[in-house]
């Protein structure tokens, strides 16, 4: 497909920049922290804002039983469908749930403060900005008067930060949406065709408590856990030799992110639990990754035969890999972004994992592109003072709108 400049689309979006900025600010001002994922209030406000743009909004509430199974509070996923004619169904997916703000902010996490051209707030970059990007891109298509084919759907979901099982995965499994191709949330200076998978394991070491005056009468679960952790950290160094061949992915990673245990300072710990995150590069097989990691843990635990070991899988997400069916959309995004961003924008990979994998698992080709600076570090994503340059929001919206106009042209 040949990229085409559509002046009417660009002019429309440039005239609506203040309105789009206000739209994003309203999304940021409503908390949607996950956990606890009590996101219905945000979904209601988002639906109101979309309806004010003239869209019909479908509300798909996740059943209470499923929410309890996943330890989540409330989720209502939103869908907007705009049919232009016979042709492919393109889904645009962004998530409205965010990680809790944490400490260290110099701005109100829900204030949407604008400072030197950057908007600050939790979720402003990941990924409430993409909701604004996709919504206004679709408005621009409607107003363009172009003869288009196919359908564009907005999928606004609310559990990306806890795995996406009750967001895109649920919508697709229920047959609520059946897209032919998907575009997922991303950043403005790169088109993403591949990303890591992830394995989360919970490791529990159980010993026997004893008085600290006679620790030899107990079984020290912390001592055993420390030996396992030391083995894991030593093994982690070998991952550097397994770098992906896909630009932007890098090597696999392993992080122990949570640990708990013990009874009191003067008591031998009877139980220690920790959770780890193992990033899986596209060339790896997830089942083999899990088997290897379990072998490392179990091998180290054998040095403490009196302690009991249990390993529980929390989540296994497969990597996203490039597919030929996604290339036309990817190529158009790269071409338009290169011109509008004023620098080369190429397709590659990122070491994150995203909801895009759920579309891929359902057989839907998917690429990622949206508003945001060059890196998650520059955006302070998942950190204090998360921020977004508003120029990136507006330019990325032009890229998406122009790409869709070309992709759906008759």
Secondary structure, 3 states (H helix, E strand, C coil): CCCCCCHHHHHHHHHCHHHHHHHHHHHHHCCCECCCCECHHHHHHHHHHHHHCCCCEEEEECCHHHHHHCCCCECEEEEEEEECCCCCEEEEEEECCECCCCCCCCCCCCCCEEECCEEECCCCCCCHHHHHHHHHHHHHHHHHCCCECCEEEEEEECCHHHCCCCCHHHHHHCCCCCCCEEEECCCCCCEEEEECEEEEEEEEEECECCEHHHHHHCECHHHHHHHHHHHHHHHHHHHHHHCCCCCCCCCCEEEEEEEEECCCCCECCCEEEEEEEEEECCCCCHHHHHHHHHHHHHHHHCCCCCCEEEEEEEEEECCECCCHHHHHHHHHHHHHHHHHHCCCCCEEEECCCCCHHHHHHCCCEEEECCCCCCCHHHHCCCCCCCEEEHHHHHHHHHHHHHHHHHHCEC
